[in-house]
């Protein structure tokens, strides 16, 4: 059975999906509620410029928008017991 490697960019994910996945073990997947849910609530906050620059740099390194990185961090924190 083929497993999904750790991917950190959209380009890596697209490259993975461009192969034959017929022997992929789907039991390893978990639902991502935060990314598929409609985004209708807004949030507005002030951040230090250095923190905003760090957020954007980390998101760019992963190939994702910085807002998605913030959503991931919030979801991860809320999933903790």
Phi and psi in degrees as a GROMACS rama.xvg file:
@    title "Ramachandran Plot"
@    xaxis  label "Phi"
@    yaxis  label "Psi"
@TYPE xy
-87.5234  137.609  UNK-2
-111  162.594  UNK-3
-87.4915  125.714  UNK-4
-75.0592  164.365  UNK-5
-71.7337  126.579  UNK-6
-122.554  140.304  UNK-7
-118.499  -4.02271  UNK-8
-134.573  160.355  UNK-9
-64.1228  -35.3963  UNK-10
-62.563  -41.7127  UNK-11
-63.4315  -40.4317  UNK-12
-65.0187  -42.6566  UNK-13
-64.1393  -40.5297  UNK-14
-63.6141  -39.416  UNK-15
-63.6305  -40.1244  UNK-16
-74.2991  -13.293  UNK-17
-84.4925  14.3404  UNK-18
-118.565  172.165  UNK-19
-71.3199  115.986  UNK-20
-110.173  21.4324  UNK-21
-65.8308  -24.3216  UNK-22
-103.819  23.7102  UNK-23
-75.1439  134.798  UNK-24
-83.9673  102.67  UNK-25
-75.6429  -10.248  UNK-26
-66.1814  -18.3755  UNK-27
-81.0301  -9.73481  UNK-28
-82.8498  146.967  UNK-29
-124.819  144.583  UNK-30
-67.2076  144.707  UNK-31
-110.442  92.9119  UNK-32
-71.8963  -34.7136  UNK-33
-69.4974  -30.3284  UNK-34
-87.0391  -26.5166  UNK-35
-96.1141  -14.3402  UNK-36
-73.1412  146.343  UNK-37
-62.713  143.096  UNK-38
-106.126  96.1394  UNK-39
-113.36  -18.1432  UNK-40
-88.1082  145.577  UNK-41
-113.978  154.026  UNK-42
-136.256  141.891  UNK-43
-133.072  125.05  UNK-44
-146.289  152.691  UNK-45
-97.3182  134.699  UNK-46
-128.444  151.348  UNK-47
-62.3017  145.327  UNK-48
-54.2915  -40.6498  UNK-49
-63.1119  -39.1167  UNK-50
-66.8029  -42.2059  UNK-51
-63.509  -41.693  UNK-52
-63.7276  -40.3859  UNK-53
-65.3855  -40.9753  UNK-54
-59.6051  -48.4653  UNK-55
-64.8113  -38.6946  UNK-56
-66.2597  -43.6857  UNK-57
-65.9427  -41.6568  UNK-58
-64.0746  -42.054  UNK-59
-63.1694  -38.789  UNK-60
-62.0077  -35.0333  UNK-61
-86.9461  -10.1668  UNK-62
77.5897  29.8745  UNK-63
-128.72  158.818  UNK-64
-66.3926  148.722  UNK-65
-64.8571  -28.2409  UNK-66
-64.3571  -36.6727  UNK-67
-65.5042  -38.9361  UNK-68
-61.0026  -41.0901  UNK-69
-64.8756  -43.821  UNK-70
-60.1258  -42.8968  UNK-71
-60.3739  -43.7927  UNK-72
-63.5019  -41.5773  UNK-73
-64.594  -45.5773  UNK-74
-62.2956  -43.1613  UNK-75
-61.7324  -43.2399  UNK-76
-65.6126  -40.5516  UNK-77
-73.0057  -21.3367  UNK-78
-79.5818  -13.0447  UNK-79
-68.8481  145.93  UNK-80
